[in-house]
Amino acid sequence: MCRNIKTLANFAPPATDDEIQASALQFVRKLSGFSVPSQANAAAFDHAVQAIAAEARVAREPSAAAHVELAVALQAVHRHHS
């Protein structure tokens, strides 16, 4: 369990794309237990990071464009695991 997560009180300004990407990478690293995936798992690891980042963008900006981005990322993850 990550013990340094704090409740956020100020959401202005919203997270940048770079911050979202970095936090998605950190999240996937924490869940997988690997800071760098093996070659065999690299594609799945990268897809997971992209799907998490897309979902975070939807949470930040619930726009139609963000929903399309999420759908594309999730389809890519699904194709990879099918």
C-alpha positions, 0 to 999 in steps of 0.5 A, spaced: 500 500 500 502 506 498 502 510 504 504 517 501 497 518 498 494 524 500 487 527 500 487 533 495 484 539 497 485 544 491 484 542 484 486 548 480 489 548 476 487 541 473 493 536 472 497 536 465 497 531 460 504 530 463 502 529 470 497 524 468 501 520 464 506 520 470 501 518 475 498 513 470 505 510 470 506 510 477 500 506 478 501 501 473 508 500 476 505 499 483 500 494 481 504 490 477 510 490 482 515 492 476 518 498 475 520 496 468 516 490 465 520 484 461 520 484 454 514 479 454 510 484 458 512 491 455 506 491 450 501 489 456 504 494 461 504 500 456 497 499 454 495 499 461 498 505 462 495 508 456 488 506 459 489 509 466 491 515 463 485 516 458 481 514 464 484 520 468 483 525 462 476 523 462 475 524 469 479 531 468 475 533 462 468 529 461 468 531 454 466 527 448 473 527 445 476 524 452 470 519 451 473 517 444 480 517 447 478 512 452 474 508 448 480 507 443 485 506 449 480 500 452 479 497 445 487 497 444 487 493 451 482 488 449 485 487 442 491 485 446 488 480 451 484 477 446 
